[in-house]
Amino acid sequence: RNNVTGHDSVGNPEVGTYSVANAVVQQLFQHQEEIQELQSELQQLRTELTAEARKIRTLQQRNYIERCESGVLGTPYNVLTSGSGYRYRDMTATFSRPFRTTPVVTVGLSTLDDVRDRNLRVAARVTARSATGLTVRIGTWADSRLYVAEVYWMACV
């Protein structure tokens, strides 16, 4: 079948099918350019996603503090003023809510009241810890006399 619809001013035949095909080819080229742009954007998004996944993995492997809790523990008044040799008092704190795992606990002396005419000897250490609480031992030795000793404690996981 001949799709010639007429002649142009120079005498060349105008072909309707060729005009339609030419229009379709032009649209395909336009879509091909759009597809290439979208593929480029997709590749850029994949690269960004890979970088973000790497950051997440790094953060997941990093040591960080999830939660901390702190407080004060102290000896009752005059409990370490008599006797000789090593004497101590154990004090326990219960956390407001349990930790996910056993926390790291630190203590620091905050208050000391001793008898003036003796050497000051005092020790404070964590003797037990769990996800629900901790025990701190405050002690003295020899002829030292403590009226009061207090520690600040901090537990973190």
C-alpha positions in Angstrom: 0.0 0.0 0.0 1.3 3.4 -0.9 1.0 6.0 1.9 1.9 9.0 -0.3 -0.4 11.9 0.5 0.9 14.4 -1.9 4.0 16.2 -3.1 5.9 19.1 -1.5 6.9 22.3 -3.4 10.0 20.6 -4.9 8.2 17.6 -6.1 9.2 15.1 -3.4 6.5 12.9 -2.2 5.2 13.5 1.4 4.8 10.2 3.1 2.4 10.1 6.0 3.8 6.9 7.5 7.3 8.3 7.5 6.1 11.5 9.3 4.4 9.4 12.0 7.5 7.1 12.3 9.7 10.2 12.5 7.6 11.6 15.3 7.7 8.3 17.2 11.5 8.2 16.8 11.8 11.7 18.2 9.6 10.8 21.2 11.8 7.7 21.8 14.9 9.8 21.8 13.3 12.2 24.3 12.3 9.2 26.5 15.7 7.7 26.1 17.2 11.0 27.5 14.7 10.9 30.4 15.6 7.3 31.1 19.3 8.1 31.1 18.7 11.0 33.5 16.6 8.8 35.8 19.3 6.1 35.7 21.9 8.6 36.7 19.7 9.8 39.6 19.2 6.2 40.6 22.9 5.5 40.6 23.5 8.7 42.7 20.8 7.5 45.2 22.4 4.1 45.4 25.7 5.7 46.2 24.2 7.8 48.9 22.3 4.8 50.3 25.6 2.8 50.5 27.3 5.7 52.3 24.4 6.0 54.8 24.5 2.2 55.4 28.2 2.5 56.1 27.6 5.3 58.6 24.9 3.2 60.4 27.2 0.2 60.6 29.9 2.5 62.1 27.5 3.9 64.7 26.3 0.4 65.6 29.8 -0.8 66.3 30.8 2.4 68.3 30.8 2.2 72.0 28.4 4.7 73.5 26.6 5.5 76.7 23.1 4.3 76.7 22.0 5.4 80.1 23.6 6.6 83.4 22.3 6.9 86.9 24.1 8.4 89.9 23.7 9.0 93.6 25.3 9.3 97.0 26.1 6.7 99.7 27.4 7.4 103.1 28.3 5.8 106.4 26.0 6.4 109.4 27.5 8.8 111.9 30.1 7.4 114.3 30.0 3.9 112.8 33.8 3.9 112.1 35.1 5.8 115.2 35.8 2.8 117.4 38.0 -0.3 117.1 41.3 -0.8 115.4 42.6 -2.6 112.4 40.6 -2.7 109.2 36.9 -1.7 109.7 34.4 -1.0 107.0 30.7 -0.4 106.2 29.0 -1.8 103.1 26.2 0.4 101.6 23.9 -0.6 98.8 22.1 1.4 96.2 19.2 0.1 94.0 18.8 1.7 90.5 15.5 3.4 89.7 15.1 0.8 86.9 17.3 -2.1 85.9 20.0 -1.6 83.3 20.0 -3.7 80.1 23.4 -5.2 81.2 25.6 -4.8 84.2 26.8 -1.2 84.3 30.3 0.2 84.7 30.3 1.9 88.2 32.7 4.6 89.4 32.9 6.1 92.9 34.5 9.2 94.3 34.8 10.5 97.8 32.6 13.5 98.5 32.6 13.9 102.3 35.1 13.0 105.0 34.8 13.9 108.7 37.6 12.4 110.9 39.1 12.7 114.3 41.7 15.4 114.2 44.5 13.9 116.2 44.8 10.7 114.1 46.0 10.0 110.6 43.3 10.0 108.0 43.0 6.6 106.3 40.0 5.9 104.1 39.2 3.6 101.2 36.1 3.4 99.0 35.5 0.7 96.4 32.7 -1.0 94.5 32.4 -4.6 95.9 29.4 -5.7 93.9 27.3 -4.6 90.9 24.5 -5.9 88.9 21.8 -4.7 86.5 19.6 -3.7 89.5 22.1 -2.2 92.0 25.5 -1.8 93.5 27.4 -2.1 96.8 30.2 0.2 97.9 32.5 -0.5 100.8 33.9 2.4 102.8 36.6 1.5 105.2 39.4 2.7 107.4 42.3 1.0 109.3 44.9 1.2 112.0 43.9 3.8 114.6 42.0 6.1 112.2 38.6 7.3 113.2 35.9 8.4 110.7 32.8 10.2 111.9 31.3 10.2 108.4 32.4 9.3 104.9 30.3 9.7 101.7 30.8 8.8 98.0 29.2 9.9 94.8 28.6 6.9 92.5 27.8 6.8 88.8 26.6 3.7 86.9 26.5 3.7 83.1 25.9 1.2 80.4 
